[in-house]
Amino acid sequence: MALLSICLLFLVLWTCCCLQCHSLSSLRFPVKFRRALSDVTLPNLNGTTTTGYYVTVQLGSPPQEFNVILDTGSSNFAIAGAPHEFITRYYNVADSTTARRVDSSDITIAYTEGSWKGSVVYDVITIPSAGLVDKVTIPMAVITSSDSFFVTESNWEGILGMGYQALAQPQSLNLPSIMDSFVSSAEVEDVFSIQLCSSADQEATRGSFIIGGADLSLSAGPIEWTKIVQKWFYEIVIIGMKVGNQDVALDCTDFNDDRTIVDSGTSNLRFPTKVYAVLVQMIKELVTQRSFTDEFYASEKMFCSTNINEVYSWFPNITIYLPSVDFNVTFPLYLFPQNYLQFAVGTGALGTESCVKFAIFPSATGTVLGTVVMEQYYVVFNRSAGTVGFARSSCGTFPSDFSSPAIIERYINSTTCRLEKSSRASSLRIASYVLLGLLVLTAIPICIMCIYNNCVGKYCCKNKSGLLSDHSYLPMED
């Protein structure tokens, strides 16, 4: 099997060197970008920053309407199937003529916060506001019991997991991911996009969710793309960070220990413990106007003030650098104090005051770019190209006087920044790598001959500038 894979890879290398190519944009970004979308109703997300953003779906026949939280950090669709004190409605299997139960399908899923138990049922779904008008049959978990999953006053009854199939539970049933079901049955493109918009007080939120494309009117700038390095979560890599104007002096693998994911289902920004400790210390050293307690930085206590904008001015901006799919380019994501200091209302010595809570947390499972980040950017998940795109959101909280620096012309090999989860490889894998190296060395002279022979006929690949295209990405394995 390993030898066959190597031979196939050799054929791919030969093809890339010697066959005529299409433009890079047509290969990487087959997304329907439109200024206006007639088949969607925007905005279609509601909720709060702390309780999550939800979209309205219709399940079964006749349709039963529910609100479900939009979660890019999981892959199951789950809906309440029994009464609960925090919800006012639940899905009734017996009321749907299209419902089909799966025998021996008990399922239990635990999240960072909360868990639930249920059984698997197949039924039809539509999400008209997001562009999914045709009925699609999907596997769904009907929740019969839960622990700290439903949230009071959240106004949602379930969860829509938009991750890859590798995360779908239970694995014994080999269930398709929800997005895979949409693509295969509704014939939509394997792309979706999300805009999350928080209000000034972070209470009344709204947003937009589009299945099968993106709407450029939701962005306030160009879309920058970074590669998905593993298709389970939407795992990407961070290659650098700054607090204020100071670099976070850590090896880039520390930022991705043991992964970095984009997760709309997590409200805060989470970093590995080592990164979190350094980051907090740097912020403490830069905030000199007032001494904040350790309880504040641990998110155990809020800080209240009658002038909350002054409090924001004391804290530094945070910059996260991602590798672009464009060669030799790095692009930044900017977070301002208004993003990572979560607004709340509290009672102080002078009565009702505006308060903030530190929204950066330590993590034992890697970096999580949650809604704290996504509320700044219009995020496009281009699954068919294996990329995630970030554009300044039309509803982001960028200061009016903020001037975004030019994209950095600096390349850092992102494969060296991803922390490998195991340093041990089998003898067969090591032998495969050796053979692969020999085959690559064999292919290089052939490619050079192709170049020096001026790429005669159809057996060459040039871009518009006449230079040899160099846009190959090898898959990464655990």
N, C-alpha and C positions, 0 to 999 in steps of 0.2 A: 504493500500500500504506500509506504513511504517513497519507494523508488518510482512508482507510478506518479505520485504527486510531483516529484522532482522533474520527471520528464514533461509533465504538463506545464510546469512552471517554465521550463526551458523553451517550450513552444510559445508561451506567452511573451517571454523576453524577445524571441526572434520576431514575433509578430509586431511588437511595439517598435522594434528597430527598423523593420523593413516594409511594413504595410502602410498605405496611405491612411492618415488620421482625419478625424473630424475636429472641429474646434474644441478647445478645452471647456468652454461654457456649455456646449451641447452635451458633453460627456458627464459633467459634474452636476449641473444644475437644471435638470429637466422639470422646472417648477412653473406652474401657471401663475405668473405675476400679473395682476390686473389692478387697474386703478379703481375699478368698481366691480363688485360681485353681485349679480342679480339673484343668485340662488342662495344667498345667506342673509341673515338679519343680524346686523351688528349695532351696538354691542350685545352680546348674548351670554356674557358671564356676569355673575353677581356674587355677593358674599362679603367677607371682611378679610383683612390681611391675616388676622390671627386664626380664624376658623376655616379659611380656604375659599377658593373660587369654585363656583359650581355652574353647570350648564343643565338645561332642561332636556330630558329625553322622554321618548314614548316607547313603552314596552308592551308586547303581547297584542292579542287580537280578541276583543276590541282594545285599543291602546289605553294603557294606564300611564299617567304622567308623573314623573318624579324629577327631583333635582339630584345630581350626582357631582361630587367633587372631582375636579380634573387633576389627574395625577400621572406625571411622566416618570415617576419612580417606582411603578409597579405595573403588572400586566393582566390583572384580573378585573373583570367587571363584577361588582357585588352590589346587591340591593337588599334592603330590609325586607324580611319575609315574615315578620312577627311584630307585635306591638312593642314599643319602647317609650320610656317616659320623655325622651328628647325629640321624638318624631311624631308627626300627626297623620302619616299615611304609610302604607307598606304594600309591597307587591303580593298579589294573591294568585298563586299558580292555578288554582281551580277556575279562576275567572277568565283564563286565556285559552282559546281553542288551539293556539299554535304552540303551546308549551309542551316540552318533552323532557321527562325526567331521565337522569342517568343513574342506572343501578350502581350501588356500592360507590357512591361518589361523595362521601363525607370529606369535607375540606376544612382545614384550620389555617389561618394566616395571622401572623403577628407583625405589626409595624413597629417603628421606633416608638410610637405612642399608640397604644391600643391594639386589640386583636378581636377576631370574630370566628365563629364556626357556622358552617352551613352545608348545603348540598348543591350539586351542579344540576342546572336545568338549561336546556336549549330553548330560546325563544327569539322572536323578531324584535328589532330595535330600529328606530329612526331618530335622527337629531336634525330636524328641519332647519333650525336657525344656523347650524354649522355647515349646511350643504348636503347632509346625508338625508335625502328625501325618500329614496327607495328603501323598502324593508330589507334588512340584512339579518340572517339568523346567526346568533352568537352564543357561545357558552357563557353562562352567568352563574354566579354563586348566590344562592338565596340564603340570607343570613338568618339563622334561627336563634343565635345567642351571641353576645358580645361583651367585651370588657374594655371600658374607656375608649370605645371607638366613636360612637355617636357623640356629638357636641351640642350642648344646650344652646338654643337660639341660633343655630348655624343654618337652619332651613334646608338642609340636604339629607337625603335618605340612603345614599350609597356612594360608590366610588367607581370612576371610569379610569382604569389603568391603561395608559397608552404606551407602555414599554414593549420590549421585544418578547418573542415567544419563549426565550430561555428563562424568563422569570415567571411564566404562567404556572400556577399551581392547581391541582397536584400534578407533579411531573409524570406520574404513572399513567395519566390519561392522555398525555401528549396533546393538550389543548392548544388550538391556535391562539395567537394574540388577537386582541380586539381589532387593531389596525390591519392585521393580515386578513381578517374576515371582511373588513370594509373594502379593502383593495380587491380581493378575489370575487366578492359578490356584487358590490356596487360599481365596480370598474372605475374607481377613483384613483388618482395618482397616489403613490406611497409617500405622501407628504402631508404634514399638518403644521399649523402655525398658531402661536398664542401671543396675545397682548394682554398684560395684566396692568390695570390702572388703579393705583391707590389714591384716595382723596387726601387732603391736607391733614385731616385728623385720623386717617387710616381706618375709618369706620365704614363709611359707605363706599364700597369699591365696585368696580365694573371691569369689563374686559371683553376680548374677542377671541373666538376659537373657530378656526376654519379647517375643515377636512378636505384634503385634496389640492391645496394650493395656498397662496398667500396674497394679501392685498397691500400694495405698496403705499396706500394712503395711510396705513397704520404706522409707517416708519417716518423718521425725520432725518434720514441719511442713508448711505449705502449699506448693504448687507455684507458683513465680513464672515467668512466661513472657516470653520475648524473641523478637523476630522473626528469622526466617532471611532475610537480605537478598539472598542469591543461592543458588540451588539447584544446587550442584555438590559442594563440601564443605558441611558444615553451617556456613555462614558467618554470623556474628553481628557485632555491633559492641560495643566497649568505649567508654564515655563518660567514664571517670575512674578514677583509682587513688589509693590511699594506702599509704604505708609507715609503720607505726605510726599516729600521729595526723596525719602530715604529707601534704599533697597532693603528688602527683607533678606538678610544674609543667611540663606539656607540653600542646601542642594535642592534642585528642582524636583527630585524624587520625593522629597519630604512633603511637598504640596499635594502629591498624588498618592499618599500612603493611606489605605491601599487602593484607592480609586478616587476619581473626581467625576461627579455626575451632575446633570442638570435636572432638577426635580421640582416641579410645580406643586407637589404635594407637601413640601417642607416649607414652613413659613420663614425660617431663619437662615442665617449663613453659618455653616459648620465647617470647622477645620480640624485636621489631625491634632492631637494634643500638643505635640511639639511645636507646630506652626501656631496654634492658638496662643501658647505661652509667650512666644516671641512677639507675636502681633500685639497682644494686650500690653506687654511691657513697652513696646515702641509707642503705642498710643498714650500710655501713662506719662512717658517722658515728654511727649509733645503737648499734652494738655497741662499748661502751667497756670491758667487763670484760676483754677479751682481744684481742690483735692477731692477726688472721688474715691469712695471706699471700695475695698475688695468685694463687698457684697454687691455693689453696683455692677462691677465688671463680671461678676458671677451670675448676673441677671436675677439676683435674689431681692434686690431693692431698686425702686425707681428714684429718679432725681426730678424734683418739681421746681418750677420757676414761673414767675409772672412774665418773663421775657424768654420764651423758648427759642426764638431765633438767635438770641445771644449765646445760648448754650450750644446750638449747632455750630456757631462760629468758632468755638473753642476747639472743636475736634477736627482731625485731619481727614482728607480724602484718602480712599484706599483704591489702588489700581491693581488689577489682575491681568496678566499678560497671557494670551493664548497664541499658539502657532497657527498661522493661516495656511490654507491649502495652496495658496500662491507661493511659489518658491521664494525663499529669502525674505519673508515678510512675517512680522509679528504685530498683532493688534491688541489694544487694551480694552478692558471693561472698567468703567469708573463707578465707584460707589461713594456717595456723599454722606455726611452725618445724618441727613434727613432720611437716608435709606436704612442705615444700620443702627440708628437710635429710634426704637419703636415708640410712637406717640401713644400716650394714654392720658386720661383725666384722673387727677387725684385731689385729695383734700389736704391742704397745708395750713400754716398759721394764719394765712390771709384768706382762707376759704378755698373755693374751687380753683385749682391751678393746673397748668399744662405740665405734663410729666413725660419723661422718656425712660425707656428701658433698653439696656444693651442687648442687641439682637444677634450677637456673634457667640457661638457656643463651641465647646470642644467636642470632638467626635472620635469614636473608637473604630469607625468604619470608613474613614476617608473624608474628603471634601464634598460638601453638598452645596451647590449653588441654587438656593431656594428662591422664594418669591422676593426676598430682599434684593436679589440681583435681577430677577426677571421683571420686576416692576420698572426697571430702567430701560429695558430693551424689548423690541419686538423680536421674538425668537421663532425661527423656522426650522423644523425638524425634517430635513430632507433624507428620509430613510433610503430611498432608491439610490442616492449618491453617497450615502454613508457620511453625511455632514450635518452640522448644526450651524445655523446662521444667526448672527446677532446684528441688529440695526438699532440705532437710537430710536426709542419709542416716541410716537407723537404725543404720548401722555406722560413721558418721563419727567423726573424732577431735576433736570439739569438747571443749574443757576443761569439766570439771564445773561450774565457776563462771562459764562464759561466758554472758553475757546478750546476745542478739541485739538490736541497736537497731531501732527501728521503721522500716518502709519509708519512704524519703525521698520527701516530696511535692515533688519538683522535676523539671521536665521539661527535657530537653535533646534537641533535634531530632537523632535518631540519623542521619538522612540526611546531616547536615553532618559527622558524625564518620567516615564511611566514605570512605577515600581513593580517589578516582577514578583508575583505572589509565591513563586517557588524557584529557587536557584538550582534545583537538581533536575537533570534531564536524563532520560533513558539512554542506554548505549545506542539503540536504534536511532533516536532523534539526533544524537551527536554525529553518528555516521551519516545521517541524511544531510546535516548541515555541511559536513565536509564535502560530500558529493555535490551539493548545491553550489558550494564555492568553486569547485573545479568547473562545473558547467557554466557558471557566470563568467569565469576567466576565459573560458572557451568562446563565449558569446561576444565578449568585448572586442576582440580583433575583427569579428565579422561586422559588428556595428561600425567600427572605425573604417573598415574597408568601404562600407556603404556610404559613410560621410565623405570620404576622400574621393570617391568616384562620383561626387556631385549629385548623389541620390538620383541616378538615372531611372526614368520610367516611373511606374507606379510603386516600386519597392522602396519607398522612402516616406518619411513623415516630417513635414516642415510646418512651422507656424507662419503667420503672416509676415514676420520679420525675416524669414529665411533661415532661422536658427533651428537646430534640432530640438524638438519638444522633449522635455524631461519631466514627466508628471506621473511617475510610477510609484505606487504605494503598496508594499507587501503586507499581507495580513499578519496580525500579531496573535500569538498563541499564549495561553497560560503555561 
